[in-house]
């Protein structure tokens, strides 16, 4: 039986840990990553964010069709993010997971490629 591909931990260029596909960090570097990242409140996801997201969930539960503001796909109750602009000063509205998380990934890759 073939084994799943493995790769090195991305937390440090000198980390010897070999990880399965889909895992970015070894346990030690995962802790360091989460500490650098900050809490959800420090990243701008506080009570106002929670209220806005809950209001969208209520709309979906009541039968209102809610669509991704980026691509227009219909959203499910648990499968959406509340999108915001790059500096987190303004909410864009509900976004499907690929649109929301893809935007962050593209920004992160662009920043890494500039360095």
N, C-alpha and C positions, 0 to 999 in steps of 0.2 A: 504494500500500500504506500503510495507516495506521501511524503511529509509536506506540511505546509511550509511555504517559504518563510525564512526568518531574516531579520535585519537588525542592525545595531540601534541601540538607544539613541534618540536624537537630543537628549539632554546635555550631552558633552561629547566632544570629538574623541575624548580619551576613554569613555565608558566602554568596558568590554562586554556589557550585557547584550545577549542576542534575544530578540523578542519576536513573538508571532505576528503575523500580518494584522494590522488594525490597532496595534498597541504602540504608542509613540515613545513612552518613557518607562524605564525600570522603576521599581518602587521608590528608590531614593530620589531620583530626578523628578518623579511625579509630584512628590511632596514639595520640592523646591519650586516647581512650575506653579502649583496652586498658590503657594505663598507669594510669588511675584505677581500673580494674576489679581490677587485681592478678593475680597468677598463680593457677592453679587451686589450688595449695596454700594460698595466702593466703585464698582464698575457701572453704576447708574441704574441698577434695577431695584429700586426701592418701592415704597408704598404706592407712589403715583403709577409706576409701571404695573404693579400688581392690580390696582383698581382698573386701569385701562384694559388689561388683558382679561380680567374677570368680566368686564362689560361685554367684550366680544364673545366670550364663552357663553354668557347668558343669551346673547342674540342667536347664536348657533343652536343652543338648546331649545329656544322658543320656536325654532323652525325657520328663522330668517336665513336666507342663503348669504354667506359671507365669502368674498373672493380675495385672492392675493392681489395686493395693490400693484405688484410688479408684473406678474404674468397672467393674472386673471383666472387661475385655477380655483375651483371651489374648495374651501377649507373645511377640515373636520375639527371637532371640538378639541382634540388633544394634539393635533399635528399642525401647529402654526406657531410662529414667533411674532412678537410685536416689533416691527421694523422701525429703525430710527436712522437719522442722518449720521454721517461719519463722526461728528463730534458729540453726538448724543444730546443735542440741544432741542431737537424737534422729532416727534414721532411721525413716521410715514404712514402707518396703519398696519393691518395684519398682513403677514407675508407667509407663503409656504416655506417649508424648511429649506429646500434647495435654493430658493432665491435669497433668503436671509443669510444662511450660513455660507453660501457661495460668495456673497458680496464680501463678507469678512475674510474668507480665504483668499480672494483675489487681492484685497488690500494688504493682507499679511505677506503674500508672495511678492507683491510689488515692492513693499518696504524691504524685504529680505534681499531682493535682487538689486536694489539700489545700493545696498551696503557693500 
